Each structure stands twice: as C-alpha cells, then as structure tokens.
Amino acid sequence: MASPPAAPLRLAPLAAALIASTLLAQEILIARLLSVTTWYSLGYLALSLGLLGMSVGALVVHVWPRGFSPERMSSSLTGALALASLLTCAVSVWLVRVPVVLDLTLLPQTLLSLLQLSIAIALPFAAGGAALAALLTRAQRPGLVYGADLAGSALGALLAAPAISLLGAPRALAATAVLPALAMLALAASRGARLKAALMVLLVLPPVLSQDALALRHVKGRPPQHGEAAAEGWNSISHVRVSHFRTAPPIYWAPLQDAPQTPASQAFLLIDGEAGTASCAFQDLRSDLDYLRYDLTSAAHWLRPPGRVLVIGVGGGRDVATALLYGHPSVTGVEVNPLILDMLRGPLLEHSPLARQPGVSLHAEDGRSWLARSPERFQVIVASLVDTWASTGMGAMTLTENSLYTREAWRLFLEKLQPEGIVSFSRWYDPERPLEVARMVALAAAALRDRGVSEPSRHLLLVARGELANLLVSPSPLRPEDVAVMRERAASGGLRLLLAPGAPPASPWLAAVAEARDDAKLEALAADAGVDLTASTDDRPFFFLQVPLSTWLSPSKIKELLVSGGGGMLRGNVVAVGAVAIAFGLAALLAVAWILPPLWRRKSTLAPLGRAGRLIIPAWFASLGLGFMLFEIATAQRLHLLLGDPTWALALTLAPLTLAAGLGATLSERLDPTSKRTLILLPGIAAGVIALWAAVPSGVISAVLARSFLERALICVLVAGLPGVVLGFLFPLGLRRVLAVAPEAAAWCWGVNGVLSVVGSGAAVFLSVSSGISATLACAAGVYGLLALVAPSMARLTARA
C-alpha cells in the first residue's frame, strides 16, 4: 500500500495561494506607500520591480535545479519563504525611514538613492518568486497548484485596498510578511519545521501590531510636520493628516487686496504629504467665515444669483462654505476621497459643522462620474485647485484627478450647467510664463468649440491675483454686466483681468490660445516655450505634464527649467519625468544584469533549436512579455478613468487579468501543441481583441461613467479579463513546443520574458504620455500581430517535437 504524500506536497496549493497573495498585494501596497513617501511618479516602480524580482526568483529555480531537487526541496522552500518574510519587514521599515533623494541637479546622489530603493523593493519579490516557481514546477499536482496560485493572486489584489484602510499602507505591507511564514507552516513536514514556522510568524508580528514602529519618518523626502496630529488616516486613495485647530491669520489661496486679516480658527489637512486644504472653524457661518468672500476662488458667485451649486473636490470645505455665504440654497459637494469626508463628519465636525448645514449634501465619489449620473443642472460648478499628486501604481503620470482635466470632462461640465451658468476652475499662475493657465484656457476653448461655439473668447473670463488664476466659463456668451461686475471687483480687489469679452486682452498670448482653432495652432504657440498646450483628452489625460518628452533631447533646456524653475509646474514636470526615466533605466539595468548573465552561461541549452531558433525563440517570449505589459498598463490607465480610484483600478486590472490569463493557460493544456494553425491563430485573435479595445471611442467611456461604481467595476473586470483569457494561452503553448525539443531552454523562455516585462512596463508609461493610451494599446496589438506573422517560423523550428 502506497504511503500518503508528504506534507509539502499535500498542502502545496495552500502555500502557493499564500505566496501569490503576498506578491500581488505587495505590488499595490508599495505603489500606494511610494506615492506618499516620494515623488508621485515613482508609484509604478512597484509593478516593474515586482516583475523583475519574481522573474529573478523563477530563474533561480531553473538555473539551479539541484537546489530545488526533491531531497533539498523542503529546506530550500523554508529558506526562500523565511527570507521573503524578513525582507518584507525590512523593506517596510526602509520605505518609511529612509528618504529618497530626487534632485536632478545632484544626479550621482539621486542615482544611488534610486538604485538602493530599486534593489530593496525587488529582493522580497525574488525570494517569494523563487518559492512560488519551485512549487509550480516541482509539485505533484501542478494544475491544482497553478489554480491556487491564480486564486491567491486575485485575492491579494482585491484585499490590498481594504488592508490599507484598516492598517495603513506601511503596516499593511508589513502584514504581508505573515503570509510567507504561514506558507512555511503549511509546508512544514516535521514538528521542528512547524516550530520554526510558528517562530517566524511571531517574529514578523510586532511591527504589524505596533502603531509607532512603522510611523512615517519622511514624506516627499522631508520629515513630516512637527506636532501631534488631530487625526490621521489611510485609504486606497491617500494618506490624510489633520492638524489641530489653531487661531492664525486666515488662509487664502489668493486674497483680494482688501481681504480681512483678522485671525481665525483653522485646521489644515495634508494629503499624501504634499497637497493641502484648510478647514475653517465657525459657530455662525456668516459672521465667522465672511472673510472667504475675499478670496479669488469665489469669483463665480460674484456674477450669478443664488441657485444650485456643485463643488468638485470638497477638501476642508472652504468652497462649500463660500457658496453658503453667497446665499445659494443648495450646495452639493462631491469628494473623490471618502477619508476626507470622514474627517469632515468626524474629528472636524465639532469646530466646522459644514455637514450639518441646511441645503448641504456631500458625496464620496469621483466628481465626473457623479455628475454624469446626476439629472440636475447647476448655476455654478466650482473646482478650486483640485490636485492631490497621488498617482496610480501602474500609470506613473496618471494622477487621481486627471479625469477632471480632459476635453470630454469639460464638455460634461458645460452640459450640466444652466443656460447662463458658470464653471469655475482655479489653477496656479506664473505671470512670466502662465503655461498651466494657458493649457486650462485651451481646454475650455476646445470644449466650447465641441459644442459648436465659433468664438470661445466670448464665453471666457480669466482673472488673476498673485500666483492664482480663476477661469470662468459659460455655455452662453457672457453678458456685458458680467464684465462690468468683474471690472469693479478687479479695481477694488487688485485683480488682473487677463481675458474678458469685448475688452483688449491683458495677455495677448493667452488670447491667442483661446482663439486657436486646432492643435496645430496651439503647437505653434507652444513651440518657443517648449511645452505642450494642447487640450488633454481621455485618451491622453496628462494635463499636469506640460514638458514634452522631446524637450529631453535638449540638455540645455532641461537645465534651464531645473535652475530657473521654469514657471508654474514645469520644474515639477522635469523632476517627475526625470525620476521615472532614471527609475525605469535602473530597473531595466537590474533586469539585464541579474537575468541575462546566467542565461548567457547556459546558451548551449538553445543548441537543439538551431541557429535560427537561438534568435526566434527568445524573441518570441520576449515579445510576449512586452505585449502583455503594454496591454496591462494601458488598460489600467484607461480603467482608472472609469473608476476614479487609483488603487481599485490597479486591483481590478491585476485580479481579473491574472485569473483570466491563468484560465487561458489551463485551457491551453487541451490544445495540440504541434498544431501550426493554433500557434498562428491565437496571436492573431489577441491582436484583434486588443485592437478593438484600443479603438473604443471616447463617447463609450463617457457613457460608462454614468453607471454606478459597481456596474463600472464589473465592466472593468470584463475588459481586463476577457482579453486575458486569450493572452494566457500563448506563453504555455509556446513553452510546451520548446520543451519538447530543448527541455533545458525553459530558463531562456522565462528569463527574456521577465526582462522585456520590466522594459515593457516603462515603455508603456512613456508611450501613453507621448502618444496616448490607445496608441499604447495599438502597439500591444501590433506586437501580438507580429507574433502571428512569426508563428510559422516558430512552428517549423519546433516541429521536430
């Protein structure tokens, strides 16, 4: 009678699920944490370096088969899992305690800092990836283990966002160290091994349970604000820190010259350590907060009588309070971050009871999707300095608020106004180079032209004070009395009336932007400044990125922007793009350095494939890595637009795509690997499906935005999942053909796929920024289409099987 299988074999599926959950959750958690501790654009590093680490781990199993032989399997798995747990704890501490240097004028220090960060992030993934690859390739029931791997991956992606809200990103990341230790426990074959695993669990628990062990020691490279916070919290969108209420001169974004300076009680909310908003204390709103009337952000209320008001980006509630001061009977506030509304309804409520005011309703949702569903039309729509600088993990330049600054979004704003209503957007203004404001003017003019308006300048008022400009846009031509009121307020408040109907423009350059009828004219206006002024769209929603990638071909121009600041947000653009470029280069360099040398030493394993096979086979699997990442990241960027929540967009890309690709890989076992037709047909289907996704018009995206969050989430699951089934067929099918001819060449298949996955993640970011999300998807379709053309050669090379 056969003896029962050993414990490691019996519980391998459970261990695989735990490890896979760890790896996918860590990608999302590290991305969220990096958005707080360092420059927003580095969030995507979590995905790129996670792929690198897992590829290295899998490669170790392939190039060192003796280390994971049956007799050494138990000890090797124990060592890899223990290392994964310990490294995860170490990285959690590293990320909150060691600031990242991001100063392009100090390039050596920046390179060293980012290199250290990259290695630190990749190492836990390498240890966990090695353990997972060993289970997948050595287990007695690989199909069951593979299914558990996929289920665990999806579960880890979906649980990351709730874990952030429950524990905060640092402690949630440290908590994932418990999962490899539990996998050790599941695989333990002896009492001693179980004791070691239990001790490992106990070893990694203290930082998770401690409130202070993983407290942030730096934010954006600086120590956090001194003093005790009145409240602090995390969720899937951001980290929010609220100060105590203090009496001080009023906080204005742009005070009029006659603005009161009588001290007022205020608290300050800091979002991801960078974006700020104030909450104003009051008992009687009209007497205590009257000073808010003297801020330029209230300009729309000077022109329109009381009616319905929509505030997009509630923040600390200043715009809601201002609308009430002007007598509007109904004020609706929509805030994408539910944690901020929790603060307004919780710790801030006693001093600032905005949520209790008659006529006020607050909603936690992306402003654009809420407005798309609303049947109401508003007298005034206000959005003052709506920016969080919180990026998605997979988009780098794709910020939480990007969906508000697109041509399609502004068409919606104008559509939801009363015939003579006003939409008011405030942005930072540099009088010397008003480039951010110029792009906002271009955006408004483009949306008006889309409505059939031949003279957009008749519908625009642009007024500035200090470093802020307020743009007022109406679907109907502005009235002479509107201009008269604004002139009067400009005279009394020390404002600059930059653009107004029927008046010579104070800024001819901004007037030319407003009157430009197409992108060609805008590009001509922007050529001298070396910036992008074209109206951002849903396909290229990068309003805040004005430095085109072509500018990087001129080192003198980049140096000028770094030294002089470049006006407005230009210097930030340079730092953001430079940080992503350096991080991408380092990740690619590490991929080449860690993966290609061991493969090169095993180049003889490709000999059975012949001279042509030594090129075509690695190229085949490299293209699969590149195409998959182009599709994955572009899909995440587009789904973020639909959901409005960066972490859930990432989770609802990774989870269904992982499951679907796994389903395709499992179904591929039913296909004949010797079929030439199959090898040609599947890449062609993949190319066609992705091409259809690339060709989806913006009108469809806008229509989906009008659905509920649950409906949009289900659509995201289908969009990411259905193509994933087809994509999942290709790697295992090709691998089976190669293994039948050259079994030892498997390492090459995994290795080059990993290298190009890392390269593809960075390439997708830059391609979307420069050419648009649909162009990135089209390139992904092109890669798979090319594979369909190469498939006959691939089939001939492996036909000897």
N, C-alpha and C positions, 0 to 999 in steps of 0.2 A: 504493500500500500504506500502510495507516494506521500511524502511528508508535506505539511502545509507550507506555503510560501513564506519567506522571511518577512518580517515586519516592514522593511523598506519597500518591498515590492507590493505588499498588501495596501499600504497607505500612500503610495506614490502619487495617486491622483489628488489626495487632500493636500499633500505637501506642494505639488505643482500649483494648485489653486492659491495657496497662501503666498507663494513666491511671486506668482504673476500679479496678484492683487497688490503686493508691495511695490513692484516695479511701476505699474501704471499709476497708482496713487501718488508715488513719489514724483513722477513727471509733473503732475498737476500741482502738487503742493510746493515743489521747488519753484515752479513758474510763478505762483502767487507770492511766495516769500521774496523772490528776487525783485518783483515789482515794487516792494516796499523798501528793501534794503539798498537797492542800487538803481541805476538808471532804467527807466521803464522799458526800454527796447531790448534788454537782456533777458526778459522772461522766456523767450523762445529757446534759450540755451538749454533749458531743462529737457526739452524734447530731443534736441540734437545730441547732447551729451549722454542722455539716456540710451539712445540708439547706439552710440559709439560704445558705451560700456557693455551693453548686452551683446553686441557683436564681438567684442573682445572676449567676453566670457564664453560665448559659444565656440569661438575659435580655439580657446584653450582646450576645450574638451576634444576638439577634432585633432589638434596637432599634438596632444599629449594623451593618447589613448591609454597608456599604461597607468596614468594617474587615476583614471576612472574605470579601470578594469574591475571585474566582479569582486576580486579579493580586496581591492582598495576602495571600492565604491562607497562603503559606509563612512570610512574615515574622511575621504575626500569631500563628500557631501556635508559632513559635520563641519569640517574646516571652512568650506565655502560659505555655509549659512551663518556660522559664528562670525566670520569676517564681515558678511553683509550687515548683520545686526550692529556690530561695533562701529563699522564705518558710517552707517546711517546716523547713529548717535553723534559721532564725531562731526559729520557734515552739518547736522542740525545746530550744533554749538558753533561751528565755524561761521555759518551764514549769519548768525545773529551777533557775533562778537568781532569778526574780522572785517573791517570796511574794505570795499573795493575801490581802488584808485582809478578814476576815469577822468583823466586830464590829458588831452591830446597834445598839449604843449610839453608834457612830461611823458613822452612816449615810452622810454625804457621802463619807468615805474608802472605805467599802465599795462604794458605787455606782460610784465612779470606778475602783476596782480591778477590779470585775467587768466594767465596760464595756470596760476595756483588755483584759482576758482574752478577752472575747467577740469583739472585733474581731480580736485576734491569731489566734484559732482559726479564724475564718471566712475570713480572707483567702486562705490557701493553697487552701481548697476552692473559692473563687471563681475563682482562676487556673486550677486544674485543671478545674473545671466548664466554664469558657469553652472551653478546648481540646477537651474531650470533646464539648460541644454542637456546636462547629464541625465536627468530624469526622462526627458523626451526621447533620448537616443538609447538609453540602457534599460528602460523599464520593460517588464514582461508584457504589459498591456499598453502599448504606446498610444493606441487610439483613445482609450479611456483617459490616459494622462493628458493627451493633447486637448481633449474636450474640457477637462478640468482646468487646464491652462487658460483656455479661452474664456470660460465662465469666470474664473478668478480675475482675469484682466478686465473684463467688463464690470465686474462688481467693484474692483478697486477704483476704476474711473468714476463710477457713479457715487461711491461713498466719499470721495475726496472733498466735495463741496460741503456736505453735512459735517464732516470731521473738522473743517476749518471753522465753521460756525460754533461748534461745540468746544474745541480745544484751542483754536487759534492756529495759524499756519505753522509756527515753529514746533509747538507741542504735538500737533497732528503729524508732522514729518517725523519727529522722534518716536511717536507711537507706532509708526510702520516698522520700526526695528523689532517690535514684539513678534511680528508675523514670521520672519525667518526663524526666530527662536522657537515658535510653535511648530514650524515645519520640521525643525530638528527633533522636537518631541514626537511628532508623528512618525518620523523615520527611525527613531531610536529602537535598536534591536535587543538591548540589554538594559538591566537595571542601572548600570553605571552610565550608559548613554542617556537614559531618561533623566538621571540626576543632573548630568551636565547641561542638558537642555533646559531643565527647570531653573538651574542656577543662572543660565543666560537670560531667561525671561526676567528673573528678579534683578539681574544686573542692569537691564535697559529700562526698567520701570521708573526708577527715581526721577529722571528728567521729565518724564511724561506727567507724573503726579505733582511735581513741584510747579508752583506758579511763577517762581523767580528764576529758576535755573536757565530757562530759555527766553527770558525777557529781552526785548530788543536793546542792544547796546549801541546801535548806529542806524540811522535812517538816511538814505541817499548819501552815504559816506560821511555823515555828520552825527555827533551824539544827539539823541532825542532831546526835546525841550526839557529844561530843568523844571522841577516842581512836580508835585503829585497831580495826577490826572483825576478829574471828577468822574470820568467814565472812560472806558476803553473797550474796544471790541473788534472782532474779526468776522468777516463773512466771505462768501465766494467772490465778491467784487473788490473789497478793500479792507484796510485796517483803518479804524477811526479812533482818534484820541480827542477827548473833550476836556478843555481846561475848566477850572473853577470860574464862576462869575467874578469879575473884578471891575471896580469903578475906574474909568480912564477916559481920555478924550475919545469921542465917537470914532468908530472905524468906518471910513468912507472908501469906496472904490475910486470915486472922482468927485470930490466935494466942490460945489459951486463956491465962488469967492465970498459969498455972504453966508456960507454954511455955519451954523452954530458950533461952538467948540466946548459947550458945557459938558463936563464929564458925565458919562452914562455907564450903567452896569451892563457888561457884555461878557460872553464866553466865546472861545474860539474853537472851532472844530478843524482838525488837521487830518486830511485824507491821504493815506499812503505816505505820510511824512512830507508832502510837497504841496498839494492843493489845500487851500484854506477857505473857510467860510465862517461868518460870525453869527452868533445868536444874541438877540437883544432882549434884555430883561424889561418887563413893564408890569404895571398894575392897571393903569389907564392907558390904553394904546395911543389915544390921540394926543395926550399931553406928554407922555414919556418917550414916544418914538417920533415926534414931529420932525426931528432932525433928518429922518430918512427922506423927506421931501426934497432935501437939498443935495441929493446925490444924482449924478448924471444918469444912472441906471433907471431913474423914474421918469425919463423924458416922455415916454409914450403916454403916460397919464396926464401930461400937460395938455395933450391935444384931443383926447377923447373923453366924452362924458361917461358916467358910470354905466357899466354893463357887465357881461361875463368876462372874467379874466382867467387865462391859463398861465401858470408859472411852470416852466420846464426846468428842472434842477432846483428843488426846494432848498437844499443845503440847510443853513441855520434858520431860514425862514424870513430873511430880510425882504425879498421881493413880495412874499405873501403879505407881510405887514404893510409894505408900501401901498399895495393895491387896496387894502382896507382903509388906509389913511385917506385915499382919494375917493372913498365912498362907493367903491364897486360892491354891489350886493352879493355877488357870487364869485368866489376865488377858489379855483381848483389848482392844487399843487401836485405835480407828478415828479417823483424822485426815483431814479433807477436803483438806488441803493437802499434797501429796506432797513439797513442798520442805522442810517441817518434818521429815518422816520421813527425808529425805535427810540433813538435818543431824544427826539422832539416830544414823543409821547411819554417818555420815562424820566431820566435824570434832569432834562432841561425844562420839563413842563411846569414845575413849581415856580420858576422865575420867568419863563417865557411861555405863557399858556396859549400859544397860537392855535394849537389843535382844538382848543375849546371854543374858539371864536365863532359866532354865528356866521353862516354863509361859507365857512371854510371846509373843504374836503380834500384829504390827502390820499394819494395813491402810490403804492410802491410798484413801479413798473417803468420800463423804458418809455420815455415820453413820446417817441414817434409811434410806437405800436399802440399805445393807449389812445393817441389822437386819431389814428387810422380807424379805430373801432368806434370812437365817440360820434354820436349823431349831432352833437352840439356845434354851434358856431359861436365864435368868441369876438368880443370887441377888441381885446388886446391879448396877444401872446408874448410872453416875456421869457428870455433866456439870457441871464447875465453871467458872463464868464464861466460858462459850463465847460469845465475841463477837469479831469481827475489825473491824467497822465498814468492811468492804470492800463497796462497792455494785456492782451491775451497772450497765453503761453505760446501759441503757435503763429501769432501774427507779427510780433515784434513792433511794427509800426501801427498795428490795428488797435486803436485805443477804444475804451469803453464808450466814449462819447462821439466817435466818428460818424455814427449813423445820423446824427443831427446836422452834420455839416456837409450834406450832399445835395445835389440839384433836385433829386427826387424828393428829399425831405422838405426842402423849401417850397416845392410845388404843393405839397400837402399842407404846409403851414398856411399858405395863401388861400388854399381851397377851404380851409376850416375857419376863415375869418368872416365876419360880417362884411357886406359890400365895401364899407369905408373903414373897416377895422385896420389895426396896425400890428405887425410883428416887430418886436424889438430885440435885437441881439447886440450885446456889448462885448468888445474884444480889446485887447491891449493895443496901444497906438504909439508909434515912434514917429514924431513929426518929420525927422530927417528921412526916414525910409519906412513909410506906412504900408509895409508889404502884407502883413496879416490882415489889416483892414481892407487893403486892395483886393485880396482874394475873397473876402466876405462880400464886398461890393460886386465882384464878378459873379459870385454865386447867386446873389439876389437878382442881378440883371438877367442871368441865364434863366432862372425860374420864371421871371416875368415874361421873357420872350417865349418860353414854352407855353405860356397862357395866351399868346397872340398879341402881347403888348409890343408896339413898334418903338415906343420911346420910354424905356425903363426909367430914365432920369426924372421923368415927371412923377414917378411913384416913390422916389427915394429922398430921404433926409438923412444927412450924416453930420453929426455934431461931436466935437471933441473937447476934452478938458484934461490937461495934464497928460497922463500916459494911458488914457482910456478914450475910446470912441464908441458912440452908440449909433447904430444904424436902424432907421425906422423905415419900414416898407409896407405899402398898402396895395391891395389888388386894384384899387381905383386911384386915379390921379389925385395927388394931394391938393387940398384947397388953398387958395391964397391966404385965408385966415390961419391955416396951419403954419404957413411960413411966417406970418406976422407974429404969431404967438412965440414961435421959436426964436425969431429975431429979438423979441422983447426979453425972453429969458436969457438969450446969449449976452445981451447987453448988460443985464443986471447980474448975471452969474459968472461972467468972464469966460464964456464958452467961445469956441471957434466953430462957426457954421461952415463946414467944408463943402457940402453939396446941398443945394436946395433948388426946387423947381422955380424957373423964371428968374434966377439970380446968377450972376457970374460966379463960377466955382472958385473957392479959395484954394483949391488944389486941382489945377488943370489935368494933372496926371491921373488922379482918381476919377475925374470926369471922363477922361478918355477910356478908362477901364469900364466905367458904367455904360459907355456908348459903344464899346466894341461889340460887333455883331457875331463874331465867331472866334474860335480858339486861335486861328491864325493871327488875328489882330492882337489878341492878348499875348501871344507868344512874342510878337514883335515888341510890344511894350515891355515885356519882361526880359528881353534879351540883354539889355545893358546892365540890368541889376543881377542877372544870372540866377533868377528864381523862377518858380512855377506859379503862375497866376490863374491858370485855367480852373474852371469850376469843378470841384471834386464831385464824383458820382458814386453811386452804389457799387459800381464795378471797380472804382479806384478811389476808395473813401479815405484818402490820406490828406485831409485839409491842412493838418498841422505840419506836414512835411513839405516845405517850400524849396528846399535846396535840392535841385535835380541831381541825379546820380552823375550826369555828365560834368557837373561842376568839379567833381573829384579828379577829373583829368587835368585840372589846373591847380597845382600845389600852392601857387601864389594867392589864388582866390580863396582857398581854404584857410591859408594862414591869415589873410586879411579878416575873414569872418571870425576866426578864433581870437585874434588880438583885439579887434575893434568891437566885437560883439555883434556886428552886422545888423543891428536894429531888430526890435521885436523878438521873434522866436528863432531867428536864423542861427544864432550861436548854438542854441539847444538842438536845432536840426543837425548841425555839424557833429556835435557830440553824440547824438543818438545814432546817426548813420555810421560814424566812425567806430563807435562801440560795437555795433552789430557786425561791421566789416572785420574788425580785429577779432572779435569772438568767433565769427564764422571761420576766419582764416586759421585760428588756433585749433578749433575743433577739427577742421579738415586736416591740418598738420598732424594732430594727435592720431587721427584715424589712419593716415598713411604710415606714420611712424610705428604705431602699435600693431597694425594688421598686415601691412604688405611685407615687411622683412621676414616674419615666419612663413608667410606663403611663398615668398621667393626661394627660401631654402628648401621648399617642397615642390619646386616647379617640375620636378621629374614625374610627379603624380599625374601631370597633364599629358605625358608622352603617349598613352594609348589613344588619345583623341586626335593625334596627328598634328601637323604643322598648322593647318587652318584652325583646327579645334582649339589650339592654345590661345588664339585670339578671339574666336567667335564665342566660345563657351563662357569665358569670363565676361565678355562684353554683354552677353545675353543676361546674365544675372546682375551685372552692374546696372543695366538698363531697367531691370525690374525694380531695383532699389530706387533709382532716380524717378521713374514714372510714378511709383507708389507714393513717394514723399511729395512730389508736385501735386498730385491729386489730393492727398490728405491735408496738406497745409492750406491749399486754396479753398478746399471745401470747408475747413474750419473757419477761414476768414469770412466766407460767404454766410455760413450758418450763424456766426456771431452777429451779423447784421439782422438776422431773423429773430434771434433770441434776446439780444441786448445784454446778456450776462456772459462775460468772458469765460468764466470757469465752466459754466454749464455748456457753453458752445464747444469748449475743448472736450469735456466729458462725453457729450452727445455726438462727437465725431469719433473719438477713440473707441468708446464702448461698442457701438453698432458696427463700426468698421472692423474692429478686431474680431468680433463674433462672426460677422459675415465672411471675412476672409478665412477664418478657421473653418466655417461651414463649407466654403468652396474647396479648401484644402482637403477636408474629409471626403467630400464628394468626388474629388479627383481620383481617389483610390478606385472608383468604379470605372474610370476611363481606361482605354487601352493606351499605354504609354508609347506603343510603337506606331500609333496612328499619325501619319503625316498631316492628314486633314484636321485632326483635333489641334495639333500644335500650331497650325496656321489660323484656324477659325477663332480660337479663344482670344488671342491678342487683338484680332480684328473686332470682335464683339466688345472687348474692353475699350478699344479706341472709340468705337461708335457711341457707347454709353456715356463716356466722359465728354465726348464732343457735344452730345445733346445737353448735358449738364452745363457745359461752357456756353451754349447758345441760348440758355434761358433768358428771356428779355427782362429788363428791369421792372416792367409792369407786373409780371408774375410775382416777383419779390415783394413789391408794394402791396399786392393783393393778399399775399400770405400774411403780411404784417398786421392785417386787420383781424386775424384769427386770435383765439385765446392762447395763452402761453402753452397749455397742454397740447393743443392742436398743433402749434408751431413746433413743439418738441417732438411730437410724433412724426411730423413731416421731416424734421432733421434726421430722425432715426432711419427713415426710409431712404432719404437722399444719400446718407453716408453708407447705409447698409447694403442696398441693392447692388450698386456697382462693386462693393467689396466682395460679394459672392464670386463674381467673375474674376476679379483680381486674385482671389485666393487660390484659384485653380493653377495659376501659371508657375509659381515657384516649385511646388512639389512635383508637378508634372514634368517640368524640365529636369529637376533633380533626379527623378527616377530614371530618366533616359540616360543621364550622365553616369549615375551609379552603376547602371547595367554594363557600361563599357569601361569606366575607370572609377572604381569604388573609392579610392583614396583621394579623388579630386573633390570630394564633398567640401573640404576646408576652403578651397578656392571659391566654390559657389557661395558659401556663407560669408566669406571674408570680403570679396569685392562687392557683394550686395550690401554689406554693412558700410563700407567706405562710401559708396555712392548714395546710401540713405542719408548719411551725415551731410555730404555735399548737396544733396537734393533739398534738404531742409533749409539751408541757407540760400540756395539758388531760388527757391520758391518765394522767399521773403523779398528778395531784391527784384525778382521778375514782377511780382504783384505791384510793388511800389512804382516801378518804372513803366509798366505796360498795362497793368490791371489784372484783376483776379481771373477774368475769363481768358486772358492771354496765358496765364499760368496753367489753367485747365486745358487750354488748347495745346500747350506744349506737352502736357501729360498725355493727352490723346495722341499727339504726334509720336511720342516715344513708343507707345504700345502699337501704333500703326507701323512704325519702323520694325518692331519685333515681328509683326505679321509678315513683312516682306523678307526678313532674315530667316524666318521659320523653316523654309525649305532647306537652307544650308544647314541649320541646326539639326533637322531631321536626317539629312544624309550623313552628317558626322556621327550621329548616334544610332544609325540604322543597324550596325553590327549586333546590337542587343537582340 
